[in-house]
Structures are given as C-alpha cells and as structure tokens.
Amino acid sequence: MPGFRQDKINEQVARELAEIIRTVKDPRISGSFISIVQASVTKDLSLAKIYYSVVGPDNDVDKGLDSASGYIRKELASRLNLRVTPKLVFIRDHSAERAIGISKILKDIENQQS
C-alpha cells in the first residue's frame, strides 16, 4: 500500500495542529475560528503545507500563524514521534468562505423570487 504511511502522517499532523492552534496565545489566532483543512507533508518530512480556513473575523490570522510557527512546530515535535519535524508553511483555503458567499447569493435569489 504505497502512500498509506504518508496519509497517516498527514492526518496525524492535521489533527495535532488543530489542537495546538487552540493553545496559541496570539490574539490574531485566538480571536478567530481556524479550521485545519488539510496537511500535506513531503516524503522526506522536511516540509508540511498546512491548508487552513478562517470562519468569522479575520484578525490577520496569516501573520499570527507565521509569527507563532516556531511555537507550533516545537509543540508538534513534542507530540509526534517523527525523526524530523517538518517546516510548516500555512496556506489559506478560501473554499469555506466561497461556499458561504454562494449560499448567501442563492438565498438572496430565492428571497427575490418569493
């Protein structure tokens, strides 16, 4: 089963990051609801692309995550049993925001037709 171990690592990283982010004290992060959409770790474990979405107010979450990445990576290293802790790259996923926008547009159209 090629890729099974990689999928397991990706899921474990995403799950741990979701918990770690809730412990970050930075108000740009703690004041927003951040959801980890996906984690994609390279095979050599050197890099992890973390896709996240923000629901609600955006208080410069991207800058907050970049600022807290050292703390987040250190916490991740203490929770995971990997020989290397990957460098974290946070990438904003706008799909949830787009879905909310589309839903609002559809509701507006429905209200206009009533």
N, C-alpha and C positions, 0 to 999 in steps of 0.2 A: 504494500500500500504506500506508494510514494506520496509524500505530501501530508500524510496523516500526522506525523510529529510536528510539522510546520503549522498545520491547522490548530493543533492542540496548544502550541506555544502562542499563536496569535490570539486564541480565545482566552488563554490564561492572562496574557498581558493586558488585554482589553478589560477583563473582569477586575484585575488588581488596580488598574489605573482608575476605573470608575470609583473604587473605594478610596484610593489615595487622594484623588482630586477633592473629595469631600472634606479632607483634613487640612487642605491648604488654607492658610490664614489670610492670604492676599485678598483684599476686598473686591478686586476686579474679578476674582474667581468665586469667592464665597457668596457674593451678591447675585450670582447668576446660576441658572439651572443648566448644567453642562452634561450632555449625554455622549458617551463614547460610542460611536457608530461602528468603528472597525479598527483593528490594529493589524498592520502588515509588517512583519519582521523579516529581514533578509535571512537567507540560509546561514550566513556566517555570523549572525546575531550582532552585526556591527551597527545596524540602523533599524529603527522602528518608525514607520509612518503611522501616526495616530490621527484618525479621522474623527472629528467631534462636531456636534451641533449644539446650538445655544437656543433655549426656549426662554422667551421673556426679554428683559432688558439686557442690552449688550454693553457692559461696562469695560470696554477694551479688554475682553477676555483673551484675545490672541496675545496681547502684550503681557498680560498676567501669567499666561501659561509659559511663555518664553522666559519670563523672569523667574518662575518657580520650577523650571525644568530640572535644575540641579537637585533640588529637594525631592522632586517627584522621582527622578532617576535613582537617587540614593534609597528612597523608600522601596522602589521596585526591586532593587538589588537585594534588599534585606528580605523580601517576601518570596522571590523566585529563586529556584535552585538552578541557575544557568551559569556556565563557565564565564560568559561575558554578558555584561548588561548593555543593551543597545543604546545608542544615542537616540534621543527622542526628537522627532520632527512632528509638530502639530499642524494639521491641515483642516481648515474649516469646511464642513459639509453643509451646504445650504439646502439640501433636499427637504428637510423638515419645514424650513421657512417657506420654501416654494409651495409645498403641499398646503400649508395654512393659507397662503395667499390665494391659491387656486380655489380652495374651499370657500373662502370669503367671496371671491368673484362669482362662483356658482350660486352661492346663497343670495347674492345681490340680484343676479339674473332671475332666480326663482321668485324673489320678492317683487321684482318689476313685472313679472308675468301674472302675478296674483291680482 
